[in-house]
Amino acid sequence: MGERQPVDEDIQDALDWARQRLKEMGVFEAEDGLRWAAAHGLVLSVWRNGPIEDAHASRPTSRRKVLHDGVNGH
C-alpha cells in the first residue's frame, strides 16, 4: 500500500545519527552552535536549489522586476 511509518526505534536511530554528526561538526562546543546549525539547515532547505533561488537567478519579466540580493544591489 504505502510507505511504512517510522517507529520509535527508527526515530531514535535518526536522532542518534543527527546528534553524532552535529557533535563531529563541533556544533555543541560553539556558542549558539545549535541555533546556527538550525538556521543553516533552514536556509539550505528553503533557499538553496529551490523555487526562491530559481526565481532570484532567472531573468526579470514584466511581472517580476530584478530581485535584490542585499549585497550588490541586484
JOQUI-V584494 format. One record per helix or strand of 2 or more residues. SS is the DSSP state (H for helix, E for strand). FROM is the first residue (numbers start at 1). LEN is the number of residues. Records with the same first field share a line. If there is no record, write none. Layout:
BEGIN
SS = FROM-LEN, FROM-LEN
END
This chain:
BEGIN
H = 8-17, 33-14, 51-7
END
